[in-house]
């Protein structure tokens, strides 16, 4: 089967590099399924898992926002943060989820609701991807 290069890059450096047969992720406008030869596209990404089907298996990466650039021979994701399923610290993600839920339940006037919601969504994404270790 044909393959294409996939790269996920964060401000801290590369988070994932490899060859893939298929990439699935979620843009802000909806789901994307990408095969080699896909038409060139650029889209903003939602905080969601990236599923990467390789010749030897399937990898999952938790991505928090950013952009995806699709070319016929390569997929590049520029993300604010990204963690492979094998690198996610589940305890830390559970604690982050609890903190975000607590901030949302307290309803204090000085609480940044949008920030707490984003933190909750990011923690839930990390926990979802961690199950694919």
DRENPAKOL-489962 format. One record per atom (N, C-alpha, C): atom name; x, y, z; residue number from 1. Coordinates in pm, 1 decimal, padded with zeros to 6 digits, always signed. Layout:
DRENPAKOL-489962
REC / site / east / north / up / pos
REC / CA / X / Y / Z / NUM
...
This chain:
DRENPAKOL-489962
REC / site / east / north / up / pos
REC / N / +00084.0 / -00118.6 / +00000.0 / 1
REC / CA / +00000.0 / +00000.0 / +00000.0 / 1
REC / C / +00087.9 / +00124.2 / +00000.0 / 1
REC / N / +00041.7 / +00230.1 / -00064.7 / 2
REC / CA / +00114.6 / +00356.2 / -00066.7 / 2
REC / C / +00118.5 / +00417.3 / +00073.2 / 2
REC / N / +00225.7 / +00489.9 / +00100.3 / 3
REC / CA / +00236.9 / +00558.8 / +00228.5 / 3
REC / C / +00270.9 / +00704.8 / +00203.8 / 3
REC / N / +00260.7 / +00782.7 / +00309.1 / 4
REC / CA / +00300.4 / +00923.3 / +00306.4 / 4
REC / C / +00366.0 / +00955.2 / +00440.1 / 4
REC / N / +00441.2 / +01062.2 / +00442.6 / 5
REC / CA / +00509.3 / +01103.7 / +00564.9 / 5
REC / C / +00411.3 / +01180.4 / +00653.1 / 5
REC / N / +00419.9 / +01157.1 / +00783.8 / 6
REC / CA / +00340.5 / +01234.7 / +00879.0 / 6
REC / C / +00434.5 / +01290.9 / +00984.5 / 6
REC / N / +00416.1 / +01419.4 / +01014.0 / 7
REC / CA / +00495.7 / +01488.3 / +01116.3 / 7
REC / C / +00401.8 / +01568.6 / +01205.4 / 7
REC / N / +00420.8 / +01555.4 / +01336.1 / 8
REC / CA / +00347.7 / +01637.3 / +01432.4 / 8
REC / C / +00452.4 / +01716.6 / +01509.7 / 8
REC / N / +00440.6 / +01848.6 / +01500.9 / 9
REC / CA / +00541.3 / +01936.9 / +01559.4 / 9
REC / C / +00474.1 / +02032.8 / +01657.2 / 9
REC / N / +00538.8 / +02053.4 / +01772.5 / 10
REC / CA / +00491.1 / +02148.2 / +01873.5 / 10
REC / C / +00598.2 / +02255.7 / +01893.0 / 10
REC / N / +00569.3 / +02360.3 / +01968.4 / 11
REC / CA / +00672.6 / +02459.8 / +01997.9 / 11
REC / C / +00794.9 / +02399.3 / +02068.4 / 11
REC / N / +00777.4 / +02283.9 / +02133.5 / 12
REC / CA / +00887.7 / +02216.6 / +02201.7 / 12
REC / C / +00965.4 / +02121.8 / +02111.2 / 12
REC / N / +00923.7 / +02110.0 / +01986.1 / 13
REC / CA / +00993.0 / +02022.3 / +01892.7 / 13
REC / C / +00902.7 / +01914.0 / +01838.4 / 13
REC / N / +00960.9 / +01818.7 / +01763.2 / 14
REC / CA / +00881.0 / +01711.9 / +01704.1 / 14
REC / C / +00817.5 / +01621.6 / +01810.3 / 14
REC / N / +00689.7 / +01587.4 / +01789.3 / 15
REC / CA / +00619.6 / +01496.7 / +01880.2 / 15
REC / C / +00597.6 / +01360.4 / +01814.8 / 15
REC / N / +00597.8 / +01357.8 / +01680.5 / 16
REC / CA / +00577.0 / +01231.8 / +01608.6 / 16
REC / C / +00629.2 / +01247.9 / +01466.6 / 16
REC / N / +00695.7 / +01145.2 / +01417.4 / 17
REC / CA / +00744.3 / +01139.2 / +01278.6 / 17
REC / C / +00729.3 / +00996.3 / +01231.4 / 17
REC / N / +00684.1 / +00976.5 / +01108.7 / 18
REC / CA / +00677.3 / +00840.9 / +01056.7 / 18
REC / C / +00610.1 / +00833.3 / +00921.8 / 18
REC / N / +00596.8 / +00710.9 / +00874.4 / 19
REC / CA / +00527.1 / +00681.0 / +00749.6 / 19
REC / C / +00388.8 / +00629.0 / +00784.3 / 19
REC / N / +00290.0 / +00669.1 / +00707.0 / 20
REC / CA / +00152.7 / +00630.3 / +00735.4 / 20
REC / C / +00077.6 / +00591.6 / +00608.4 / 20
REC / N / -00019.9 / +00506.8 / +00626.4 / 21
REC / CA / -00110.1 / +00469.2 / +00517.9 / 21
REC / C / -00239.0 / +00550.2 / +00525.1 / 21
REC / N / -00270.3 / +00601.5 / +00645.8 / 22
REC / CA / -00396.3 / +00671.5 / +00668.6 / 22
REC / C / -00385.2 / +00754.9 / +00795.2 / 22
REC / N / -00439.9 / +00876.0 / +00792.6 / 23
REC / CA / -00446.0 / +00963.0 / +00910.5 / 23
REC / C / -00591.3 / +01006.1 / +00928.9 / 23
REC / N / -00638.1 / +01000.4 / +01052.1 / 24
REC / CA / -00772.5 / +01045.4 / +01085.5 / 24
REC / C / -00762.4 / +01143.7 / +01200.9 / 24
REC / N / -00828.8 / +01258.0 / +01187.1 / 25
REC / CA / -00829.8 / +01357.5 / +01293.8 / 25
REC / C / -00952.9 / +01445.1 / +01278.6 / 25
REC / N / -00963.8 / +01544.8 / +01364.6 / 26
REC / CA / -01080.6 / +01632.3 / +01362.5 / 26
REC / C / -01036.8 / +01777.4 / +01345.1 / 26
REC / N / -01081.3 / +01836.3 / +01236.0 / 27
REC / CA / -01062.2 / +01980.0 / +01214.8 / 27
REC / C / -01177.7 / +02052.1 / +01283.6 / 27
REC / N / -01168.3 / +02182.1 / +01295.3 / 28
REC / CA / -01278.0 / +02256.2 / +01357.0 / 28
REC / C / -01405.0 / +02247.7 / +01272.8 / 28
REC / N / -01390.8 / +02215.9 / +01143.7 / 29
REC / CA / -01506.0 / +02204.8 / +01054.3 / 29
REC / C / -01560.0 / +02062.4 / +01043.3 / 29
REC / N / -01490.6 / +01964.5 / +01102.7 / 30
REC / CA / -01538.6 / +01826.6 / +01097.8 / 30
REC / C / -01426.7 / +01725.7 / +01085.4 / 30
REC / N / -01463.3 / +01598.9 / +01071.9 / 31
REC / CA / -01367.3 / +01488.2 / +01065.1 / 31
REC / C / -01289.0 / +01490.1 / +00933.8 / 31
REC / N / -01161.8 / +01449.6 / +00941.8 / 32
REC / CA / -01076.5 / +01436.3 / +00824.8 / 32
REC / C / -01021.6 / +01295.1 / +00818.2 / 32
REC / N / -01030.3 / +01233.5 / +00703.1 / 33
REC / CA / -00966.2 / +01105.8 / +00675.4 / 33
REC / C / -00873.0 / +01128.3 / +00557.6 / 33
REC / N / -00744.1 / +01099.8 / +00576.6 / 34
REC / CA / -00643.4 / +01137.7 / +00477.7 / 34
REC / C / -00566.6 / +01015.2 / +00429.6 / 34
REC / N / -00567.3 / +00994.8 / +00299.4 / 35
REC / CA / -00491.9 / +00887.7 / +00234.6 / 35
REC / C / -00382.4 / +00949.3 / +00149.0 / 35
REC / N / -00277.4 / +00873.0 / +00113.3 / 36
REC / CA / -00176.1 / +00924.7 / +00021.6 / 36
REC / C / -00242.8 / +00975.1 / -00107.3 / 36
REC / N / -00195.0 / +01087.9 / -00157.8 / 37
REC / CA / -00250.8 / +01147.7 / -00277.7 / 37
REC / C / -00364.1 / +01245.3 / -00250.8 / 37
REC / N / -00394.9 / +01270.9 / -00122.4 / 38
REC / CA / -00502.3 / +01363.2 / -00085.0 / 38
REC / C / -00474.5 / +01501.0 / -00143.3 / 38
REC / N / -00579.0 / +01572.1 / -00178.1 / 39
REC / CA / -00565.9 / +01707.9 / -00229.6 / 39
REC / C / -00503.9 / +01797.7 / -00122.5 / 39
REC / N / -00425.1 / +01893.6 / -00164.3 / 40
REC / CA / -00361.1 / +01986.1 / -00070.3 / 40
REC / C / -00467.7 / +02066.8 / +00003.9 / 40
REC / N / -00449.6 / +02073.9 / +00135.5 / 41
REC / CA / -00546.8 / +02140.3 / +00222.7 / 41
REC / C / -00474.7 / +02194.2 / +00346.0 / 41
REC / N / -00525.0 / +02303.5 / +00399.2 / 42
REC / CA / -00481.7 / +02354.7 / +00529.2 / 42
REC / C / -00608.2 / +02380.0 / +00610.2 / 42
REC / N / -00608.9 / +02335.0 / +00736.6 / 43
REC / CA / -00728.5 / +02351.9 / +00820.0 / 43
REC / C / -00688.9 / +02366.8 / +00966.0 / 43
REC / N / -00767.0 / +02443.9 / +01043.3 / 44
REC / CA / -00744.8 / +02450.2 / +01188.1 / 44
REC / C / -00795.0 / +02321.5 / +01253.3 / 44
REC / N / -00723.0 / +02275.9 / +01354.4 / 45
REC / CA / -00757.8 / +02151.6 / +01423.2 / 45
REC / C / -00830.1 / +02176.7 / +01554.0 / 45
REC / N / -00916.3 / +02083.9 / +01587.9 / 46
REC / CA / -00981.0 / +02081.2 / +01718.4 / 46
REC / C / -00890.2 / +02004.1 / +01814.2 / 46
REC / N / -00916.1 / +02015.8 / +01942.8 / 47
REC / CA / -00847.9 / +01932.1 / +02040.4 / 47
REC / C / -00910.2 / +01793.5 / +02028.9 / 47
REC / N / -00831.2 / +01699.1 / +01974.7 / 48
REC / CA / -00885.2 / +01566.5 / +01944.5 / 48
REC / C / -00771.5 / +01468.5 / +01919.7 / 48
REC / N / -00802.6 / +01338.9 / +01920.7 / 49
REC / CA / -00700.5 / +01239.4 / +01887.8 / 49
REC / C / -00664.3 / +01243.9 / +01739.6 / 49
REC / N / -00540.5 / +01207.7 / +01710.5 / 50
REC / CA / -00496.6 / +01184.2 / +01573.5 / 50
REC / C / -00465.7 / +01034.8 / +01565.0 / 50
REC / N / -00532.8 / +00967.2 / +01474.6 / 51
REC / CA / -00511.7 / +00823.9 / +01453.4 / 51
REC / C / -00422.8 / +00808.5 / +01330.7 / 51
REC / N / -00312.1 / +00736.0 / +01348.6 / 52
REC / CA / -00212.8 / +00719.5 / +01242.5 / 52
REC / C / -00195.6 / +00570.8 / +01215.3 / 52
REC / N / -00242.8 / +00525.7 / +01098.9 / 53
REC / CA / -00229.6 / +00384.9 / +01061.6 / 53
REC / C / -00097.9 / +00367.9 / +00987.2 / 53
REC / N / -00008.0 / +00290.3 / +01045.5 / 54
REC / CA / +00123.3 / +00265.3 / +00986.0 / 54
REC / C / +00124.7 / +00125.1 / +00925.4 / 54
REC / N / +00228.2 / +00093.2 / +00848.5 / 55
REC / CA / +00237.4 / -00042.2 / +00794.7 / 55
REC / C / +00246.4 / -00150.3 / +00903.3 / 55
REC / N / +00285.5 / -00113.4 / +01025.0 / 56
REC / CA / +00302.7 / -00212.1 / +01132.2 / 56
REC / C / +00198.8 / -00204.2 / +01243.4 / 56
REC / N / +00105.7 / -00109.6 / +01237.3 / 57
REC / CA / +00005.5 / -00095.9 / +01342.9 / 57
REC / C / -00061.1 / +00040.0 / +01338.3 / 57
REC / N / -00116.7 / +00079.6 / +01451.8 / 58
REC / CA / -00185.9 / +00207.9 / +01461.3 / 58
REC / C / -00133.5 / +00284.1 / +01582.0 / 58
REC / N / -00098.4 / +00411.0 / +01559.4 / 59
REC / CA / -00052.6 / +00499.6 / +01666.1 / 59
REC / C / -00158.7 / +00605.2 / +01691.8 / 59
REC / N / -00165.7 / +00652.8 / +01816.8 / 60
REC / CA / -00257.8 / +00759.1 / +01853.7 / 60
REC / C / -00180.0 / +00871.2 / +01921.8 / 60
REC / N / -00216.5 / +00995.1 / +01888.6 / 61
REC / CA / -00152.6 / +01112.5 / +01947.1 / 61
REC / C / -00262.8 / +01208.5 / +01991.4 / 61
REC / N / -00254.3 / +01257.1 / +02115.1 / 62
REC / CA / -00347.4 / +01358.5 / +02165.5 / 62
REC / C / -00295.7 / +01494.8 / +02121.0 / 62
REC / N / -00373.2 / +01564.4 / +02040.2 / 63
REC / CA / -00333.1 / +01694.8 / +01987.8 / 63
REC / C / -00428.0 / +01800.5 / +02042.0 / 63
REC / N / -00370.9 / +01911.5 / +02087.1 / 64
REC / CA / -00450.8 / +02021.7 / +02139.6 / 64
REC / C / -00441.6 / +02140.9 / +02046.5 / 64
REC / N / -00536.0 / +02149.2 / +01955.8 / 65
REC / CA / -00543.1 / +02261.4 / +01863.9 / 65
REC / C / -00428.2 / +02266.1 / +01765.9 / 65
REC / N / -00423.5 / +02371.8 / +01689.1 / 66
REC / CA / -00318.2 / +02390.3 / +01591.0 / 66
REC / C / -00373.1 / +02386.2 / +01449.9 / 66
REC / N / -00286.1 / +02349.5 / +01355.5 / 67
REC / CA / -00323.0 / +02345.0 / +01214.2 / 67
REC / C / -00270.1 / +02218.0 / +01150.9 / 67
REC / N / -00339.4 / +02173.2 / +01046.5 / 68
REC / CA / -00293.7 / +02059.5 / +00968.3 / 68
REC / C / -00271.2 / +02108.0 / +00825.4 / 68
REC / N / -00158.2 / +02067.2 / +00770.4 / 69
REC / CA / -00128.5 / +02092.8 / +00629.5 / 69
REC / C / -00121.2 / +01956.6 / +00561.1 / 69
REC / N / -00204.7 / +01939.4 / +00462.0 / 70
REC / CA / -00209.8 / +01813.1 / +00388.6 / 70
REC / C / -00156.1 / +01837.9 / +00248.9 / 70
REC / N / -00060.4 / +01755.3 / +00208.5 / 71
REC / CA / -00009.1 / +01754.2 / +00071.6 / 71
REC / C / -00023.5 / +01610.7 / +00021.5 / 71
REC / N / -00021.6 / +01588.5 / -00108.7 / 72
REC / CA / -00039.7 / +01451.3 / -00158.9 / 72
REC / C / +00058.8 / +01349.6 / -00100.7 / 72
REC / N / +00180.1 / +01395.2 / -00064.8 / 73
REC / CA / +00282.6 / +01303.3 / -00015.8 / 73
REC / C / +00314.2 / +01317.2 / +00133.1 / 73
REC / N / +00247.8 / +01410.5 / +00202.8 / 74
REC / CA / +00282.1 / +01433.2 / +00344.2 / 74
REC / C / +00169.6 / +01504.1 / +00419.0 / 74
REC / N / +00165.3 / +01477.2 / +00550.2 / 75
REC / CA / +00074.6 / +01546.1 / +00642.3 / 75
REC / C / +00161.6 / +01607.4 / +00751.0 / 75
REC / N / +00144.2 / +01737.5 / +00773.1 / 76
REC / CA / +00216.7 / +01805.9 / +00879.9 / 76
REC / C / +00114.7 / +01869.3 / +00973.2 / 76
REC / N / +00129.8 / +01840.6 / +01102.1 / 77
REC / CA / +00042.7 / +01900.2 / +01203.4 / 77
REC / C / +00129.0 / +01990.2 / +01291.0 / 77
REC / N / +00091.0 / +02116.3 / +01297.8 / 78
REC / CA / +00155.6 / +02213.1 / +01386.2 / 78
REC / C / +00059.7 / +02232.6 / +01503.0 / 78
REC / N / +00095.2 / +02176.6 / +01618.5 / 79
REC / CA / +00004.2 / +02173.8 / +01732.3 / 79
REC / C / +00057.6 / +02255.0 / +01849.3 / 79
REC / N / -00033.5 / +02307.3 / +01928.4 / 80
REC / CA / +00005.6 / +02377.6 / +02050.5 / 80
REC / C / +00068.9 / +02279.8 / +02148.2 / 80
REC / N / +00013.5 / +02158.3 / +02155.9 / 81
REC / CA / +00073.4 / +02050.9 / +02234.1 / 81
REC / C / +00030.7 / +01918.6 / +02172.4 / 81
REC / N / +00113.7 / +01816.6 / +02190.9 / 82
REC / CA / +00084.3 / +01683.1 / +02137.8 / 82
REC / C / +00157.4 / +01579.8 / +02221.3 / 82
REC / N / +00087.5 / +01469.1 / +02249.5 / 83
REC / CA / +00147.0 / +01359.5 / +02326.0 / 83
REC / C / +00103.7 / +01227.0 / +02265.6 / 83
REC / N / +00201.4 / +01142.3 / +02236.1 / 84
REC / CA / +00170.7 / +01007.0 / +02190.5 / 84
REC / C / +00104.9 / +00930.5 / +02304.5 / 84
REC / N / +00020.6 / +00833.9 / +02270.8 / 85
REC / CA / -00051.4 / +00758.4 / +02374.0 / 85
REC / C / +00043.4 / +00694.9 / +02475.1 / 85
REC / N / +00160.9 / +00652.6 / +02430.3 / 86
REC / CA / +00257.9 / +00587.3 / +02518.3 / 86
REC / C / +00327.4 / +00683.8 / +02613.5 / 86
REC / N / +00316.7 / +00814.5 / +02586.8 / 87
REC / CA / +00385.3 / +00915.2 / +02668.8 / 87
REC / C / +00293.3 / +00985.3 / +02768.5 / 87
REC / N / +00165.4 / +00958.1 / +02763.0 / 88
REC / CA / +00070.6 / +01030.2 / +02847.8 / 88
REC / C / +00078.1 / +00979.8 / +02991.0 / 88
REC / N / +00094.7 / +01073.0 / +03083.9 / 89
REC / CA / +00092.6 / +01043.1 / +03226.5 / 89
REC / C / -00054.2 / +01046.5 / +03270.8 / 89
REC / N / -00113.0 / +00928.9 / +03289.2 / 90
REC / CA / -00255.8 / +00918.4 / +03318.1 / 90
REC / C / -00290.4 / +00986.2 / +03450.6 / 90
REC / N / -00207.1 / +00968.1 / +03552.4 / 91
REC / CA / -00233.4 / +01031.9 / +03682.3 / 91
REC / C / -00240.6 / +01183.2 / +03668.2 / 91
REC / N / -00146.6 / +01239.5 / +03593.8 / 92
REC / CA / -00144.3 / +01384.5 / +03573.0 / 92
REC / C / -00268.9 / +01430.6 / +03496.7 / 92
REC / N / -00311.2 / +01352.8 / +03397.8 / 93
REC / CA / -00430.5 / +01387.2 / +03320.3 / 93
REC / C / -00556.5 / +01379.4 / +03406.5 / 93
REC / N / -00564.2 / +01279.1 / +03492.7 / 94
REC / CA / -00679.6 / +01265.2 / +03583.2 / 94
REC / C / -00685.0 / +01384.5 / +03678.2 / 94
REC / N / -00570.6 / +01423.8 / +03732.1 / 95
REC / CA / -00565.8 / +01539.3 / +03823.6 / 95
REC / C / -00605.3 / +01668.0 / +03751.3 / 95
REC / N / -00558.6 / +01685.6 / +03628.4 / 96
REC / CA / -00594.2 / +01804.8 / +03550.5 / 96
REC / C / -00744.7 / +01808.0 / +03524.5 / 96
REC / N / -00802.6 / +01693.6 / +03496.9 / 97
REC / CA / -00947.3 / +01684.4 / +03473.4 / 97
REC / C / -01023.1 / +01722.9 / +03600.8 / 97
REC / N / -00979.0 / +01671.1 / +03715.7 / 98
REC / CA / -01044.7 / +01702.3 / +03843.4 / 98
REC / C / -01037.0 / +01852.4 / +03873.8 / 98
REC / N / -00918.8 / +01911.9 / +03851.0 / 99
REC / CA / -00902.8 / +02055.7 / +03876.8 / 99
REC / C / -00995.3 / +02138.2 / +03787.9 / 99
REC / N / -01002.4 / +02102.4 / +03661.7 / 100
REC / CA / -01088.1 / +02176.8 / +03568.2 / 100
REC / C / -01236.0 / +02162.1 / +03607.0 / 100
REC / N / -01276.3 / +02041.3 / +03642.0 / 101
REC / CA / -01415.9 / +02018.9 / +03683.1 / 101
REC / C / -01448.4 / +02097.2 / +03809.6 / 101
REC / N / -01353.8 / +02101.1 / +03902.0 / 102
REC / CA / -01374.7 / +02174.6 / +04027.2 / 102
REC / C / -01390.2 / +02324.3 / +03999.1 / 102
REC / N / -01304.7 / +02379.4 / +03911.2 / 103
REC / CA / -01314.8 / +02521.7 / +03876.6 / 103
REC / C / -01451.1 / +02553.1 / +03814.1 / 103
REC / N / -01499.1 / +02463.3 / +03729.9 / 104
REC / CA / -01628.3 / +02486.5 / +03664.8 / 104
REC / C / -01744.7 / +02475.2 / +03762.4 / 104
REC / N / -01734.5 / +02387.2 / +03861.8 / 105
REC / CA / -01841.9 / +02368.6 / +03959.3 / 105
REC / C / -01847.4 / +02481.1 / +04062.2 / 105
REC / N / -01732.3 / +02539.8 / +04094.1 / 106
REC / CA / -01728.4 / +02645.4 / +04195.7 / 106
REC / C / -01801.9 / +02770.8 / +04152.0 / 106
REC / N / -01799.2 / +02801.9 / +04024.2 / 107
REC / CA / -01866.7 / +02919.7 / +03968.7 / 107
REC / C / -01828.1 / +03048.1 / +04040.1 / 107
REC / N / -01698.8 / +03061.2 / +04070.1 / 108
REC / CA / -01650.0 / +03184.4 / +04131.5 / 108
REC / C / -01644.6 / +03293.8 / +04025.9 / 108
REC / N / -01666.3 / +03419.1 / +04064.3 / 109
REC / CA / -01667.6 / +03528.1 / +03966.0 / 109
REC / C / -01530.6 / +03551.5 / +03898.8 / 109
REC / N / -01422.2 / +03512.7 / +03966.0 / 110
REC / CA / -01289.3 / +03534.2 / +03907.8 / 110
REC / C / -01241.5 / +03415.6 / +03823.9 / 110
REC / N / -01324.4 / +03312.7 / +03807.2 / 111
REC / CA / -01286.5 / +03195.4 / +03729.9 / 111
REC / C / -01302.2 / +03222.8 / +03580.2 / 111
REC / N / -01199.4 / +03192.6 / +03505.3 / 112
REC / CA / -01204.5 / +03204.4 / +03359.8 / 112
REC / C / -01270.1 / +03076.0 / +03307.5 / 112
REC / N / -01398.4 / +03082.4 / +03280.0 / 113
REC / CA / -01476.9 / +02965.5 / +03240.5 / 113
REC / C / -01422.3 / +02904.6 / +03112.1 / 113
REC / N / -01392.0 / +02985.9 / +03014.7 / 114
REC / CA / -01342.8 / +02934.9 / +02886.2 / 114
REC / C / -01212.2 / +02857.8 / +02905.3 / 114
REC / N / -01124.2 / +02911.2 / +02986.0 / 115
REC / CA / -00996.1 / +02844.6 / +03012.4 / 115
REC / C / -01017.8 / +02711.5 / +03084.5 / 115
REC / N / -01108.3 / +02709.2 / +03180.1 / 116
REC / CA / -01138.6 / +02585.1 / +03253.0 / 116
REC / C / -01200.3 / +02481.0 / +03160.4 / 116
REC / N / -01288.3 / +02524.5 / +03070.3 / 117
REC / CA / -01348.3 / +02432.2 / +02974.1 / 117
REC / C / -01242.9 / +02374.4 / +02880.4 / 117
REC / N / -01150.7 / +02458.9 / +02834.2 / 118
REC / CA / -01042.3 / +02411.3 / +02747.1 / 118
REC / C / -00952.2 / +02312.6 / +02820.2 / 118
REC / N / -00921.5 / +02339.8 / +02946.6 / 119
REC / CA / -00838.4 / +02249.2 / +03026.0 / 119
REC / C / -00908.9 / +02114.8 / +03044.1 / 119
REC / N / -01039.5 / +02118.1 / +03068.3 / 120
REC / CA / -01116.2 / +01995.2 / +03083.7 / 120
REC / C / -01116.0 / +01914.8 / +02953.6 / 120
REC / N / -01139.6 / +01982.3 / +02842.5 / 121
REC / CA / -01142.3 / +01914.1 / +02712.6 / 121
REC / C / -01005.8 / +01852.9 / +02679.7 / 121
REC / N / -00899.3 / +01925.5 / +02709.1 / 122
REC / CA / -00763.9 / +01875.4 / +02683.2 / 122
REC / C / -00734.3 / +01751.9 / +02769.4 / 122
REC / N / -00770.4 / +01757.1 / +02896.8 / 123
REC / CA / -00747.4 / +01642.7 / +02986.5 / 123
REC / C / -00827.8 / +01521.0 / +02942.0 / 123
REC / N / -00951.4 / +01542.8 / +02900.7 / 124
REC / CA / -01034.6 / +01431.2 / +02854.9 / 124
REC / C / -00978.6 / +01370.9 / +02725.1 / 124
REC / N / -00926.0 / +01454.9 / +02637.3 / 125
REC / CA / -00863.2 / +01405.8 / +02514.0 / 125
REC / C / -00742.3 / +01319.4 / +02547.3 / 125
REC / N / -00659.6 / +01365.4 / +02639.9 / 126
REC / CA / -00540.7 / +01288.6 / +02680.6 / 126
REC / C / -00580.2 / +01155.0 / +02741.1 / 126
REC / N / -00683.5 / +01152.7 / +02825.7 / 127
REC / CA / -00728.9 / +01027.1 / +02885.4 / 127
REC / C / -00786.5 / +00933.5 / +02780.0 / 127
REC / N / -00857.3 / +00988.1 / +02682.9 / 128
REC / CA / -00912.5 / +00907.0 / +02574.6 / 128
REC / C / -00800.2 / +00842.1 / +02494.4 / 128
REC / N / -00696.4 / +00916.9 / +02460.4 / 129
REC / CA / -00585.3 / +00864.3 / +02380.6 / 129
REC / C / -00500.9 / +00767.7 / +02462.1 / 129
REC / N / -00488.8 / +00789.5 / +02591.9 / 130
REC / CA / -00405.7 / +00703.5 / +02677.3 / 130
REC / C / -00454.1 / +00559.5 / +02678.4 / 130
REC / N / -00580.4 / +00536.1 / +02650.7 / 131
REC / CA / -00631.6 / +00399.2 / +02650.7 / 131
REC / C / -00575.3 / +00315.3 / +02536.5 / 131
REC / N / -00507.8 / +00377.5 / +02439.6 / 132
REC / CA / -00452.5 / +00306.5 / +02324.7 / 132
REC / C / -00305.6 / +00275.3 / +02339.8 / 132
REC / N / -00254.5 / +00269.1 / +02462.3 / 133
REC / CA / -00112.3 / +00239.0 / +02486.6 / 133
REC / C / -00076.6 / +00102.8 / +02434.4 / 133
